[in-house]
Amino acid sequence: MPRFCSIFNQLLQLFPRMEFQRAVFETNAERHARGFTCWEQFVAMLFAQLGRAHSLREICGGLASCDGKLAHLGMAAAPRRSTLAYANAHRPWELYQRVFEQVLARCREVAGRKPFRFKNPLLSLDMTVIDLCAELFPWAVFRRTKGAVKLHFTLDHDGYLPTMLVITDGKHHETPVARQQTFTPGTILVFDRGYLDFAWFADLTAAGVFFVTRLKTTADYRVIARRVPPQDRGILTDQDIRLCGPLTRQKYPGVLRRVVARTETGERLEFLTNHRTFGASTIARIYRDRWQIELFFKALKQNLRVKTFVGTTANALHIQIWTALIALLVLKYLQLKARFGWSLSNLVALLRMNLLVYRDLWAWLDEPFTAPPPLPEPVQGALALA
């Protein structure tokens, strides 16, 4: 009967050591390293996410209590708190961004398709705020007595996987971060009213990129054409409009499309888009699918360690957030590969309880509540008679 190493060890096999070491070399992450390797740092930080460790003491103590199993994880010994803290503060967080990209490529191989017929890439842009103590994180400026960082995400609706993350302090607005990205022609972007910038909309239209967003109720425009809305789809209005304000008209002189829909709860929503060929109900469905990025924020904050941090420097915070994203991709990969209908919260909880159990990971994912077959009893050899 085959024997297996721990489930945590089998999870680490999703990160080929050759690819990891290539990323270490490219980022020069082990410059001046003395004994404590980047792989050992990565294992410790991933253990913090999957094992729900709240502090450096819990990370190092939890690994030290697993003495005898660390060699299978590629670690010589459990790190000291000061060693792990120094590595988090000084080793480049870009290494974890490279590892994230490697795992993302693996997830894309098994990810599903978006729930639309069109073939255009569909991306959601949004950001979430993580509050911090202004005294412990003085670099994370936000308000006078409060610190914060903003996580700016781009979510691909093919598999609902995060494709980009930018971490800024709390005072950075969303639109300048979005402007730094480049999108292939034909891409459809969906975002809320926090990204309302008509000059940027004009640049997107010139680049062949489409967008769907909400229209402010105070917007000044005139209707130049009306379309017949579809019946029984919740669409109230479908119009072509031009902006009337002198400043906004100068920023976006072209034609835009205004779609008004009523939700099942009776809420009236006004959408603004530069896509003029999709059906009005498709425009409404595209914006409704933007809710997936809100669910992504909820899954990230509720199941992984991104609210309390084991380091106070900007570099340590970056490393912990990128490790949380790597752990989230691993969990999504396990969800996609398993035959059992896992919810993310249930998978995180049971994985934490079985992280260092010696059992076949993939058999456990498919049948988590079935006991593994017992090991065969050792056969005692007969004593030879003299």
Buried (B, 14 or more C-beta within 10 A) or exposed (E): EEEBBBBBBBBBEBBEEEBBBEBBEEBEBBEEBEEBBBBBBBBBBBBBBBBBBEEBEBBBEBBEEBEEBBEBBBBEEBBEBEBBBBBBBEBBBBBBBBBBEBBBEBBEEEBEEBEBEBEBBBBBBBBBEBBBBBEEBEEBBBEEEEBBBBBBBBBBBBBBBBBBBBBBBBEBBBBEBBBEBEBEEEBBBBBBEBBBBBBBBBBBBEEEBBBBBBBEEEBEBEEEEEBEBEEEBBBBBBBBBBBEEEEBBEBBEEBBBBBBBBEEEEEEBBBBBBBEEBBBBBBBBBBEBBEBBBEBBEBBBEBBBBEEBBBBBBBBBBBBBBBBBBBBBBBBBBBBEBEEEBEBEEBBEBBEEBBBBBBBBEEBBEEBEEEBEEEEEEEEEEEEEE
